[in-house]
Amino acid sequence: MIDHVGIDVSDIESAKGFYEQALAPLGYTKLSEFPEAVGFGEGRKPDFWLAQRGKPGTSHVAIRSNDRAAVDAFHDAAVTAGGKDNGPPGLRPHYHETYYSAFVLDPEGNNIEAVCHSPE
């Protein structure tokens, strides 16, 4: 089981603002902050980290949602926050019949996905 994941960014302040807005529909909030790192999650423990170090690469992170409406809201919030659509909300039956997701490229080029596995 994965405890947490992190992605590298070139501008921590810009990335923090993007993710605060984009992840809110999924129930994620900023839970921890250091000068060069920010942790987001649900509850009390951060499980998604941003770190300003080195040269960022491109990563893919999928965050589970309990319903499809939150996937839609994530996509809208992320695009409004400056992300680029990389796959609008919808079913992806090639993964499985109820796989509903949306993809957004963050300002650094990381592919962020919200996914719901439940039937409508």
Secondary structure by P-SEA (a helix, b strand, c coil): cccbbbbbbccaaaaaaaaaaaacccccccccccccbbbbbccccccbbbbbcccccbbbbbbbbccaaaaaaaaaaaaaacccccccccccccccccccbbbbbcccbbbbbbbbcccc
